[in-house]
């Protein structure tokens, strides 16, 4: 998450980057391949460590999306 106020900005892990990365380093993150898709099976702590390690890795994350709370 990039920010929380005034709106939440979040970037998602790029699935194509992840596939290529895991092709080169399959032991970097516990996962399964199902129909050429990556299903992460790592524990939350392992996933958090992986994400923190790659926060600044070029191409690892897509462009941020902004989510705004709708006021009623």
Secondary structure, 3 states (H helix, E strand, C coil): CCECCCCEEECCECHHHHHHHHHHCCCCCCEEEECCEEEECCCHHHHHHHHHHCCCCCCCECCCEEECCCCC
